[in-house]
Amino acid sequence: MTRLTKLDRMTVEQKTAEAIKFWASPIDAAFPPETIAITFEVSLPWLQLKRCDGGGIPFMKPEGTRKVLYRKSDVIDFFHSRKLKHTA
C-alpha cells in the first residue's frame, strides 16, 4: 500500500485554488513546493531532485525549520528562462 502525498489528497478544486492564489499573490510572496508543483505541473520528486543536484529553482529554508519555500519571482524567472524556440 502506497502512502498518499499531500497532492494526492487534494481535490481538483483545492488544486485550482492553490494555482489562483499563486498568480494573485505579490511577486515577493513565498510558496511551498506543493503550490509550485500544482501551478507549473511538475512533480514534487523533480523539485526535490533539483534542490539536491542543483540547476533548479532558487529556494529558501527558514532557519530552524525543515520547510522549503520558493519566492514567486524566482519561480517565474526559472520557468521563463526555460522556454524553447525549437526542438532541434
Secondary structure, 3 states (H helix, E strand, C coil): CCCCCCCCCCCHHHHHHHHHHHHHCCCCCEECHHHHHHHHCCCHHHHHHHHHHCCCCCCECCCCCCCCEEEHHHHHHHHHHCCCCCCC
